Amino acid sequence: MRIARFSIDGNVAFGAVEGDGSGDPAGLVLDIIKGIPYADFELSGTKVPLSKVRLLPPVIGNKILGIGRNYADHAAELGNAVPDVSVVFLKPTTALIGTGDAIEYPSFSQEVHYEAELAVVIGRMCREVPRERVKDVIFGYTCANDVTARDTQRSENQWSRAKGFDTSCPLGPWVETDLDPSDLTLQCTVNGEQRQLGRTSEMIRSIEDVIVHITEAMTLLPGDVILTGTPAGVGPLSVGDEVAVTIEGIGTLTNKVIKRG
């Protein structure tokens, strides 16, 4: 099931996306969900065309965690070794935007990069999750763009500003709850030109590895998001560019880059 979060006539709601799965808004409708979708929920039967709503970031999480250097080719292209343990960093929820929203080029950077990633959405509160229980705590998966101020990342020991500036975490277009994430095609285009192409099977550390590692240290809550790393091919974005992240079985997340006003 595909679960979207959207606004219409000033109201915000979640809905189940119904249609052919192509991602084309024409012909797709949203069946509005009663309440929050992480636990058991009911569909209201009230339906609105997807073309009539504004899609929002599909989750309202407490935390966004990223995994750095989780694809060997990406680590190599930036001159980094594969780390002995997972590199975990945080992005604030103020970085979240949805598909169609603008990425604002930060004033403190001259080198902003795209990073196409599979994002995991947590569905229940969990801590110290054993490997065999990992699937039980996952709500679903969505597309992410871990937008990064690369020059700032190089110059500062902590990555908080480089990866946490406002609008640096596009997510969407929705969460797919019924998906095997082990070997999906992941690609990124800029102005229609392919820049990244990889498969989730190329991850150094699996989703199970990552969730076990993170929950040894902290409690995850429903709606929390984990960005699982990016394949090789990262590169710069400029004001006016349109960047799109497409993941097999989920859909396409599209954003334009604008100058911060």
Secondary structure as UniProt FT lines:
FT   STRAND          2..8
FT   TURN            9..10
FT   STRAND          11..18
FT   TURN            26..27
FT   STRAND          29..34
FT   TURN            37..38
FT   STRAND          42..49
FT   HELIX           50..52
FT   STRAND          54..55
FT   STRAND          64..68
FT   HELIX           72..77
FT   TURN            78..79
FT   STRAND          87..91
FT   HELIX           93..95
FT   STRAND          96..97
FT   TURN            99..100
FT   STRAND          102..105
FT   TURN            107..108
FT   STRAND          112..114
FT   STRAND          116..122
FT   HELIX           131..133
FT   HELIX           134..137
FT   STRAND          138..145
FT   STRAND          148..149
FT   HELIX           150..155
FT   HELIX           160..164
FT   TURN            166..167
FT   STRAND          169..176
FT   HELIX           181..183
FT   STRAND          185..190
FT   TURN            191..192
FT   STRAND          193..199
FT   HELIX           200..202
FT   HELIX           207..215
FT   TURN            216..217
FT   TURN            222..223
FT   STRAND          225..227
FT   STRAND          235..237
FT   TURN            239..240
FT   STRAND          242..247
FT   TURN            248..250
FT   STRAND          251..259
//
